[in-house]
């Protein structure tokens, strides 16, 4: 499991990685925000995109998932995107025929979250 504080690279995205064994991404936000705006820029409202987020590197199925991931990053909450699937239907022999894949897993809370659209 990928936790805050791991890795040695100087890249702000060093804590995000795509697993080669599964189709999920584990992220631990290392770059909360870009540099604070200069005094001349503080008079105008900051754009939403000024917040650098590990979620920017993940292909989400829906924009609401990306917004939720960016919210988690903003508050420094570790997350994994679609880390596993759970069998929900079985055939007569007991083999899984249908699966459910929650959108997020929060490892610090041991919590799965599904974002409905």
Phi, psi and omega per residue, in radians:
X1 nan 2.508 -3.063
X2 -1.664 2.180 -3.071
X3 -2.126 2.785 3.052
X4 -1.006 2.443 3.062
X5 1.625 -0.071 3.110
X6 -1.549 2.792 3.081
X7 1.642 2.722 -3.108
X8 -2.216 -0.014 -3.100
X9 -1.258 2.608 3.129
X10 -1.429 -0.175 -3.129
X11 -1.140 2.391 3.116
X12 -1.152 -0.270 -3.133
X13 -1.779 0.200 -3.082
X14 -1.114 -0.385 -3.093
X15 -1.559 0.029 3.044
X16 -1.824 2.397 3.092
X17 -2.580 2.619 3.079
X18 -1.757 2.215 -3.110
X19 -1.295 2.397 3.085
X20 -1.444 -0.313 -3.105
X21 -1.572 -0.399 -3.099
X22 -2.499 2.930 -3.106
X23 -1.706 1.025 3.058
X24 -2.355 2.841 3.117
X25 -2.158 2.321 3.068
X26 -1.873 2.318 -3.105
X27 -2.328 2.503 2.994
X28 -2.302 1.983 -2.995
X29 -1.108 2.144 3.105
X30 -1.914 -0.490 3.140
X31 -1.955 1.684 -3.085
X32 -1.175 -0.870 -3.114
X33 -2.507 2.760 3.011
X34 -1.258 3.115 -3.134
X35 -0.975 2.547 3.118
X36 -1.066 2.556 -3.113
X37 -1.140 2.668 3.098
X38 -1.180 2.788 -3.094
X39 -0.945 -0.600 -3.128
X40 -1.189 -0.476 -3.130
X41 -1.522 -0.235 -3.085
X42 -1.212 -0.333 -3.122
X43 -1.212 -0.517 3.136
X44 -1.683 2.719 3.137
X45 -1.185 2.387 3.141
X46 -1.215 2.517 3.070
X47 -1.287 2.596 -3.141
X48 -1.057 -0.607 -3.065
X49 -1.297 -0.058 3.104
X50 -1.250 -0.249 -3.139
X51 -1.486 1.955 3.109
X52 -1.339 2.283 -3.032
X53 -2.424 2.433 3.014
X54 -1.031 -0.387 3.108
X55 -1.095 -0.364 3.136
X56 -1.130 -0.334 -3.091
X57 -1.646 -0.033 -3.050
X58 -1.871 2.447 3.021
X59 -1.588 1.900 -3.137
X60 -1.610 2.711 3.126
X61 -1.270 -0.445 -3.080
X62 -2.600 2.650 -3.112
X63 -1.100 -0.543 3.128
X64 -1.114 -0.574 3.083
X65 -1.166 -0.725 3.111
X66 -1.114 -0.745 3.128
X67 -1.092 -0.701 3.119
X68 -1.143 -0.736 3.120
X69 -1.095 -0.719 3.113
X70 -1.127 -0.615 3.083
X71 -1.139 -0.767 3.090
X72 -1.060 -0.754 3.121
X73 -1.079 -0.739 -3.127
X74 -1.021 -0.690 -3.129
X75 -1.591 0.101 3.054
X76 1.269 0.526 -3.118
X77 -1.681 2.151 3.100
X78 -1.164 2.488 3.140
X79 -2.615 2.791 3.019
X80 -2.267 2.434 -3.128
X81 -1.697 2.131 3.118
X82 0.766 1.026 -3.052
X83 -1.309 -0.431 -3.137
X84 -2.759 2.860 3.102
X85 -2.066 2.564 3.139
X86 -1.972 2.275 3.084
X87 -1.182 2.361 -3.132
X88 -2.161 -0.261 3.074
X89 -2.377 2.561 -3.080
X90 -2.333 2.639 3.063
X91 -1.461 -3.087 -3.084
X92 -1.087 -0.449 3.140
X93 -1.533 -0.019 3.128
X94 1.535 0.151 3.114
X95 -1.494 2.420 3.138
X96 -1.096 2.384 3.093
X97 -2.065 -0.301 -3.131
X98 -2.538 2.521 -3.076
X99 -2.245 2.701 3.024
X100 -2.081 2.261 -3.141
X101 -2.066 1.832 3.083
X102 -1.115 2.641 -3.077
X103 -1.219 -0.733 -3.032
X104 -2.323 2.628 2.962
X105 -2.214 2.243 3.081
X106 -1.816 1.749 -3.031
X107 -1.083 -0.613 -3.132
X108 -1.186 -0.448 3.135
X109 -1.802 -0.137 -3.022
X110 0.867 0.972 -2.988
X111 -2.343 2.295 3.030
X112 -1.725 2.473 -3.139
X113 -2.305 2.326 3.037
X114 -1.945 2.228 3.078
X115 -1.674 2.022 3.123
X116 -1.586 2.542 -3.083
X117 -1.842 nan nan
